[in-house]
Amino acid sequence: MEGAGQNYLAIYQRDFSELEGLQKADRVTYALRRTQSALCFHARRRTSAQDITCSLCGLDEAFAGRLLCYLYENAVAPEQVPEIVRDLCGAAV
């Protein structure tokens, strides 16, 4: 999600504590960026090199912002972001 000149509309970061035997400490970053033709959702774990990206055409920016907040507030796993966005936005994905 790094890159000079990339214009993010919103970025949320969720930190997870180390819980012995249950989970490792980690940070998940959720971001929304506008390109020339679409809105792009990004989700990434700090401990992973993989940036999950899902692009949407013709989606209202205000709704996309609420959807990004939903992903953050519900701690959606980055790997699940495309499926959740597809379920909620259908053909726009």
C-alpha positions in Angstrom: 0.0 0.0 0.0 3.0 2.2 -0.1 3.8 4.4 -3.0 4.6 8.0 -3.7 1.8 10.0 -5.3 -1.0 7.5 -4.4 -4.0 9.4 -3.2 -5.8 7.5 -0.5 -9.3 8.6 0.5 -9.2 6.8 3.8 -6.9 4.5 5.8 -7.7 2.5 8.9 -5.3 0.4 10.9 -6.3 -2.3 13.4 -3.8 -3.7 15.9 -4.1 -7.2 17.3 -2.4 -8.2 20.6 -0.4 -11.3 21.2 -2.7 -13.8 22.9 -0.6 -16.8 23.8 -1.9 -19.9 22.1 -4.6 -18.0 20.2 -3.1 -15.3 18.0 0.2 -13.5 17.2 0.5 -9.8 17.4 -0.3 -8.1 14.0 -1.6 -5.0 12.3 -4.2 -5.0 9.5 -4.4 -1.9 7.3 -7.5 -1.2 5.3 -7.4 1.6 2.6 -9.5 3.1 -0.1 -7.9 4.8 -3.1 -9.4 6.4 -6.2 -7.8 5.6 -9.6 -8.9 7.2 -12.9 -11.5 4.5 -13.5 -12.4 2.9 -10.2 -12.3 2.9 -6.4 -9.8 0.4 -5.0 -10.0 -1.3 -1.7 -6.7 -2.5 -0.2 -6.2 -4.8 2.8 -2.9 -6.0 4.2 -1.4 -7.7 7.2 1.8 -6.2 8.5 3.3 -9.8 8.6 2.4 -10.5 5.0 3.9 -9.2 1.8 0.5 -9.8 0.0 -1.7 -6.7 -0.5 -5.2 -7.8 -1.2 -6.8 -5.4 -3.8 -10.4 -5.2 -5.1 -11.4 -2.6 -7.6 -14.9 -1.2 -8.1 -16.3 0.8 -11.0 -19.3 3.1 -10.7 -19.6 2.8 -6.9 -20.6 5.9 -4.9 -17.6 7.2 -3.0 -19.7 7.8 0.2 -20.9 4.2 0.2 -17.3 2.9 -0.5 -16.1 4.9 2.6 -18.8 3.3 4.7 -17.9 -0.1 3.4 -14.2 0.4 4.2 -15.3 1.4 7.8 -17.4 -1.8 8.0 -14.3 -3.9 7.0 -12.3 -2.2 9.7 -14.9 -2.3 12.5 -15.6 -5.9 11.9 -11.9 -6.9 11.6 -12.5 -8.6 8.2 -9.5 -10.7 7.3 -7.7 -9.3 4.3 -8.2 -12.6 2.4 -12.0 -12.2 2.8 -12.2 -8.6 1.5 -12.8 -9.4 -2.2 -15.6 -11.9 -1.2 -17.3 -9.4 1.2 -17.1 -6.6 -1.3 -18.5 -8.9 -4.1 -21.4 -9.9 -1.9 -22.3 -6.3 -1.0 -21.6 -4.7 -4.4 -22.3 -7.4 -6.9 -21.6 -6.4 -10.5 -19.6 -3.3 -9.6 -16.6 -5.5 -8.7 
